[in-house]
Amino acid sequence: MNITILGAGAGGSVTAFDYACHGHAVRLFDFPEFPENIEAIANQGGIYAEGVISGFGPVVYAGHDIDKALKGADLIYVVGPAFSTIPFAEACIGKLKAGQTVIISPGSCAGSLEFKQAVGLALDDNSVRFAETHTLQYAVRLLEAGRVHVFLKLKAGNLLAALPSRDTTDILQMIADVYPAIEPAHNVIQTSLQNANPIIHPAVSLSNAARIEGADNFLFYEEGVSDAVGRLIEAADRERIAIGERLGISVLSDPEIGIRQGYMLENDYGLAYRKAPGFIGIPAQAQLDHRYIHEDVGYGLVFMSELAKQIGVETPTIDAIIQLTSVLMNRDYATEALRTPKTLGIAGLSVEELGNL
């Protein structure tokens, strides 16, 4: 197949590498504001990887020309943080072709809905198929431009849902050679809720704010998650699970799905993170002004909170984290409403209608 990857960070690079190593023709795009990795990949003709998957993956094209990147694409991956979804979609306005498939990976809470709307397609327009995963398929770090280290490629515990969900099976078959273990989700609401980054990152960052601002250089999970911090994560997680229950959707606790994925060994919110094989050695961010708050609160917790209000579920812990991080960062994430059911066009849907997306 002809594969286009939008986003040349660590996630986009390893996705491009993996598809190239499976014999697909890969094109890689990113914006001119992020030239270093794209230039290195273009100069060396591909991507080097080391770790659990390794070698060299050749690419057909790496650059900043969206038309060249999309040329002949059968499957388009959008791989980046939540705040990149709309810019990538806007770059694709008028350029997608009938029969193409777009996967937002990770969806970061309904990213497929946001991309489809931003690219100018109606919710019921099925000329282009859309899907999202609940998490990235890899634990990966960018070592240097054009080279990644892959700590883990998930063998279980990653969900994919198409929009509409009736296309999920076909899209899973389309990607089965590279990702045989990705599992079908009920719909994009399940992939959104199963995304635990908004539950974990803000709670740990908030609890360790003084250490982060003091440049303590501590390990985010191993040293940042005490038993008390674990209880904060658990309280927020229980509210996320309750939203799913109200919608008739199964949402696994983060330790439970972490064990399935290979990240964790313990089903305990404090110990699970401190002893997680998949989190060993990960340093805390250098400042509070970081996507662990801006993305995971602004695009994640706010979405979950507003969805909960829509269906009549109380989320006092999630709402408290939104409020406290807003105070810390001197901005009002709830009022900004960067990604909510309203911005996604699903605010008027009933529980049954949300389940049928």
C-alpha positions as CSV (number, residue, x, y, z in Angstrom):
1,M,0.0,0.0,0.0
2,N,0.9,3.7,-0.3
3,I,1.1,5.0,3.3
4,T,1.3,8.7,4.2
5,I,2.3,9.7,7.7
6,L,1.4,13.2,8.9
7,G,3.8,14.1,11.8
8,A,7.5,13.4,11.9
9,G,8.0,13.2,15.7
10,A,9.0,10.0,17.5
11,G,5.5,8.4,17.0
12,G,5.3,9.3,13.3
13,S,8.8,8.2,12.6
14,V,8.4,4.8,14.2
15,T,5.1,4.3,12.4
16,A,6.8,5.2,9.1
17,F,9.7,2.9,9.9
18,D,7.4,-0.1,10.7
19,Y,5.3,0.3,7.6
20,A,8.4,0.6,5.4
21,C,9.9,-2.5,7.0
22,H,6.7,-4.4,6.1
23,G,7.1,-3.5,2.4
24,H,4.8,-0.5,2.1
25,A,5.7,2.7,0.2
26,V,5.8,5.4,2.9
27,R,5.7,9.2,2.5
28,L,6.3,11.4,5.5
29,F,5.1,15.0,6.0
30,D,5.5,17.7,8.7
31,F,5.2,21.4,8.7
32,P,8.2,23.7,7.8
33,E,8.4,24.8,11.5
34,F,9.7,21.3,12.3
35,P,12.5,20.8,9.8
36,E,15.3,18.9,11.6
37,N,13.9,15.4,11.6
38,I,12.3,15.6,8.2
39,E,15.6,16.8,6.7
40,A,17.6,14.1,8.3
41,I,15.2,11.4,7.1
42,A,15.2,12.9,3.5
43,N,19.0,13.0,3.4
44,Q,19.5,9.4,4.6
45,G,16.5,8.1,2.6
46,G,14.7,6.6,5.6
47,I,14.6,6.0,9.3
48,Y,16.9,4.1,11.6
49,A,15.4,2.3,14.6
50,E,16.9,0.3,17.5
51,G,15.3,-1.6,20.4
52,V,12.5,-4.2,20.2
53,I,12.2,-3.5,16.4
54,S,15.3,-2.3,14.6
55,G,16.9,-1.7,11.3
56,F,16.4,0.8,8.5
57,G,13.1,1.7,6.9
58,P,13.3,3.4,3.5
59,V,10.8,6.2,2.7
60,V,9.7,7.3,-0.7
61,Y,9.4,11.0,0.4
62,A,10.0,13.1,3.5
63,G,9.3,16.8,3.3
64,H,7.0,19.7,3.8
65,D,4.9,19.4,0.5
66,I,1.5,18.1,1.5
67,D,0.6,17.3,-2.1
68,K,3.7,15.2,-2.6
69,A,3.1,13.5,0.7
70,L,-0.5,12.6,-0.1
71,K,0.2,11.4,-3.7
72,G,-1.5,8.1,-4.3
73,A,-2.1,7.5,-0.6
74,D,-4.3,4.5,0.3
75,L,-3.9,5.0,4.1
76,I,-3.1,8.2,5.9
77,Y,-1.9,8.3,9.5
78,V,-2.1,11.4,11.6
79,V,0.5,11.0,14.4
80,G,1.0,13.8,16.9
81,P,-0.3,15.6,20.0
82,A,-3.9,16.6,20.2
83,F,-3.1,20.2,19.3
84,S,-1.7,19.1,15.9
85,T,-5.0,17.4,14.7
86,I,-6.6,20.6,13.4
87,P,-3.5,21.9,11.6
88,F,-3.0,18.6,9.9
89,A,-6.6,18.5,8.9
90,E,-6.5,22.0,7.5
91,A,-3.5,21.1,5.4
92,C,-5.6,18.3,3.9
93,I,-8.7,20.4,3.1
94,G,-9.8,19.6,-0.5
95,K,-7.0,17.1,-0.9
96,L,-8.5,13.8,0.4
97,K,-9.8,11.4,-2.2
98,A,-12.8,9.1,-2.1
99,G,-11.8,5.6,-0.9
100,Q,-8.9,6.8,1.3
101,T,-8.6,5.8,5.0
102,V,-7.4,8.2,7.7
103,I,-6.3,6.9,11.1
104,I,-5.6,9.3,14.0
105,S,-3.1,7.6,16.2
106,P,-3.6,8.3,19.0
107,G,-7.0,9.8,18.9
108,S,-6.4,11.8,22.1
109,C,-10.1,11.8,22.8
110,A,-12.2,11.9,19.6
111,G,-9.4,13.1,17.3
112,S,-11.1,11.4,14.4
113,L,-14.3,13.5,14.9
114,E,-12.2,16.6,15.2
115,F,-10.1,15.8,12.0
116,K,-13.2,14.9,10.0
117,Q,-14.9,18.1,10.9
118,A,-11.9,20.3,10.4
119,V,-11.2,18.8,7.0
120,G,-14.7,19.9,6.0
121,L,-16.6,16.6,5.8
122,A,-19.9,16.1,7.4
123,L,-20.3,13.4,10.1
124,D,-22.4,11.3,7.7
125,D,-20.1,11.7,4.8
126,N,-18.5,8.3,4.2
127,S,-16.5,9.0,1.1
128,V,-13.3,8.9,3.2
129,R,-13.1,6.4,6.1
130,F,-11.8,7.6,9.4
131,A,-10.6,5.8,12.5
132,E,-8.6,6.4,15.7
133,T,-6.6,4.3,18.1
134,H,-6.8,5.0,21.9
135,T,-3.0,5.1,22.3
136,L,0.1,5.0,20.2
137,Q,1.2,1.4,19.3
138,Y,4.8,2.0,20.6
139,A,6.8,3.3,23.6
140,V,9.4,5.2,21.6
141,R,11.9,8.0,22.0
142,L,13.6,10.1,19.3
143,L,17.4,9.6,19.9
144,E,18.5,12.1,17.2
145,A,17.1,13.3,13.9
146,G,16.2,10.3,11.8
147,R,16.8,7.7,14.5
148,V,14.4,6.3,17.2
149,H,14.7,3.8,20.1
150,V,11.6,1.6,20.4
151,F,11.2,0.3,24.0
152,L,7.9,-1.5,23.3
153,K,5.6,-2.4,20.5
154,L,2.2,-3.3,22.0
155,K,1.2,-6.9,21.6
156,A,-2.3,-6.3,23.2
157,G,-4.3,-3.5,24.7
158,N,-4.6,-1.0,21.9
159,L,-8.1,-0.3,20.7
160,L,-9.2,1.0,17.3
161,A,-12.6,2.4,16.3
162,A,-13.8,3.6,12.9
163,L,-16.1,6.5,12.4
164,P,-18.7,5.1,11.8
165,S,-18.0,2.0,13.8
166,R,-19.4,-0.3,11.1
167,D,-16.1,0.2,9.3
168,T,-13.9,-1.0,12.2
169,T,-13.4,-4.6,11.0
170,D,-12.4,-3.6,7.5
171,I,-9.9,-1.1,8.7
172,L,-8.4,-3.6,11.2
173,Q,-7.9,-6.0,8.3
174,M,-6.3,-3.2,6.3
175,I,-3.6,-2.8,8.9
176,A,-3.3,-6.4,10.1
177,D,0.1,-7.1,8.6
178,V,1.7,-4.3,10.7
179,Y,-0.6,-4.3,13.7
180,P,-2.2,-7.8,14.1
181,A,-2.9,-7.2,17.8
182,I,-4.9,-4.0,17.7
183,E,-8.3,-4.7,19.0
184,P,-11.8,-3.4,17.9
185,A,-13.4,-0.8,20.1
186,H,-17.2,-0.3,20.4
187,N,-16.8,3.2,18.9
188,V,-14.8,6.4,19.1
189,I,-16.2,7.2,22.5
190,Q,-14.6,4.0,23.8
191,T,-11.2,4.9,22.3
192,S,-11.6,8.4,23.8
193,L,-12.4,7.2,27.3
194,Q,-9.8,4.4,27.3
195,N,-7.1,7.1,26.7
196,A,-5.6,7.4,30.2
197,N,-3.0,10.1,29.6
198,P,-5.4,12.8,30.8
199,I,-5.9,10.8,34.0
200,I,-2.2,10.2,34.7
201,H,-0.1,13.2,33.5
202,P,-2.0,16.1,35.0
203,A,-2.3,14.4,38.4
204,V,1.4,13.6,38.6
205,S,2.4,17.0,37.3
206,L,0.1,18.8,39.7
207,S,1.3,16.8,42.7
208,N,4.9,17.5,41.8
209,A,4.6,21.1,40.7
210,A,7.3,22.4,43.1
211,R,9.8,19.8,42.1
212,I,9.2,20.5,38.4
213,E,9.5,24.2,38.8
214,G,12.6,23.7,41.0
215,A,14.3,21.7,38.3
216,D,14.6,18.6,40.6
217,N,15.3,16.3,37.6
218,F,13.3,13.5,39.1
219,L,11.9,10.4,37.4
220,F,8.2,11.1,36.5
221,Y,6.7,7.7,37.3
222,E,9.3,6.0,39.6
223,E,9.7,9.0,41.9
224,G,6.7,11.2,41.1
225,V,4.0,8.7,42.0
226,S,3.7,8.1,45.7
227,D,0.9,6.1,47.2
228,A,-1.0,9.4,47.7
229,V,-0.5,10.5,44.1
230,G,-1.7,7.0,43.1
231,R,-4.9,7.6,45.1
232,L,-5.4,10.8,43.1
233,I,-5.0,9.0,39.8
234,E,-7.3,6.3,41.0
235,A,-10.1,8.7,41.9
236,A,-10.0,10.3,38.5
237,D,-9.8,6.9,36.8
238,R,-12.9,5.8,38.6
239,E,-14.8,8.8,37.2
240,R,-13.6,8.0,33.7
241,I,-14.8,4.4,34.1
242,A,-18.1,5.6,35.4
243,I,-18.6,7.7,32.2
244,G,-18.1,4.5,30.2
245,E,-20.5,2.6,32.4
246,R,-23.3,5.2,31.9
247,L,-22.8,4.8,28.1
248,G,-22.7,1.0,28.3
249,I,-19.0,1.0,27.3
250,S,-16.4,-1.1,29.0
251,V,-13.4,1.1,30.1
252,L,-10.5,-0.8,31.8
253,S,-8.7,0.8,34.7
254,D,-5.3,2.1,33.7
255,P,-3.3,-0.5,35.7
256,E,-5.4,-3.3,34.1
257,I,-4.8,-2.2,30.6
258,G,-1.2,-1.4,31.3
259,I,-0.6,-5.0,32.4
260,R,-2.2,-6.2,29.1
261,Q,0.0,-3.8,27.1
262,G,3.2,-4.8,28.9
263,Y,3.8,-1.5,30.5
264,M,2.9,-2.6,34.0
265,L,3.1,-5.5,36.4
266,E,1.0,-4.4,39.4
267,N,-2.7,-3.7,39.6
268,D,-2.1,-1.0,42.2
269,Y,-2.2,2.7,41.4
270,G,0.9,3.7,43.3
271,L,3.1,0.7,42.9
272,A,1.9,0.1,39.3
273,Y,3.6,3.2,38.1
274,R,6.7,3.1,40.3
275,K,7.5,-0.4,39.2
276,A,6.2,-0.3,35.6
277,P,8.8,-1.8,33.2
278,G,7.4,0.5,30.4
279,F,8.0,3.6,32.5
280,I,11.5,3.0,33.8
281,G,13.9,5.9,33.4
282,I,11.4,8.4,32.1
283,P,12.3,11.9,33.4
284,A,9.8,14.5,34.5
285,Q,9.2,17.4,32.2
286,A,11.6,20.4,32.6
287,Q,8.7,22.9,33.2
288,L,5.0,23.0,34.0
289,D,4.4,24.7,30.7
290,H,4.1,21.3,29.0
291,R,1.8,19.1,27.0
292,Y,1.3,16.9,30.1
293,I,-1.0,19.7,31.3
294,H,-1.9,21.7,28.3
295,E,-2.9,18.7,26.1
296,D,-4.1,16.3,28.7
297,V,-6.2,18.8,30.6
298,G,-7.2,21.1,27.7
299,Y,-8.1,18.4,25.2
300,G,-8.6,15.4,27.5
301,L,-10.0,16.1,30.9
302,V,-12.2,19.0,29.7
303,F,-13.7,16.7,27.0
304,M,-14.4,14.0,29.7
305,S,-15.9,16.5,32.1
306,E,-18.2,17.9,29.5
307,L,-19.2,14.5,28.2
308,A,-20.0,13.5,31.8
309,K,-22.2,16.5,32.3
310,Q,-24.0,15.7,29.1
311,I,-25.0,12.2,30.3
312,G,-25.4,12.9,34.0
313,V,-22.3,11.6,35.6
314,E,-20.5,13.5,38.3
315,T,-16.7,14.0,38.0
316,P,-15.6,16.0,41.1
317,T,-11.9,14.8,41.0
318,I,-11.5,15.5,37.3
319,D,-13.2,18.9,37.7
320,A,-10.8,19.7,40.6
321,I,-7.8,18.8,38.6
322,I,-9.0,21.0,35.8
323,Q,-9.5,23.9,38.2
324,L,-6.2,23.5,40.0
325,T,-4.1,23.2,36.9
326,S,-5.9,26.2,35.5
327,V,-4.8,28.2,38.6
328,L,-1.2,26.9,38.2
329,M,-1.0,27.8,34.6
330,N,-3.0,31.0,34.8
331,R,-5.4,30.0,32.2
332,D,-9.0,28.7,32.2
333,Y,-9.0,25.3,30.4
334,A,-12.7,24.8,30.9
335,T,-13.6,28.1,29.3
336,E,-11.1,27.6,26.5
337,A,-13.0,24.4,25.6
338,L,-10.4,23.3,23.1
339,R,-12.1,19.9,22.5
340,T,-15.6,19.2,23.9
341,P,-18.7,17.4,22.7
342,K,-19.9,20.8,21.5
343,T,-16.8,21.6,19.4
344,L,-17.1,18.1,18.0
345,G,-20.7,18.4,17.0
346,I,-22.0,15.7,19.4
347,A,-23.3,17.8,22.3
348,G,-26.9,17.2,21.4
349,L,-26.7,13.4,21.2
350,S,-28.4,11.1,23.7
351,V,-26.7,8.2,25.5
352,E,-28.1,5.9,22.8
353,E,-27.0,8.1,19.9
354,L,-23.5,8.4,21.4
355,G,-23.3,4.6,21.6
356,N,-24.2,4.4,17.9
357,L,-21.5,6.6,16.5
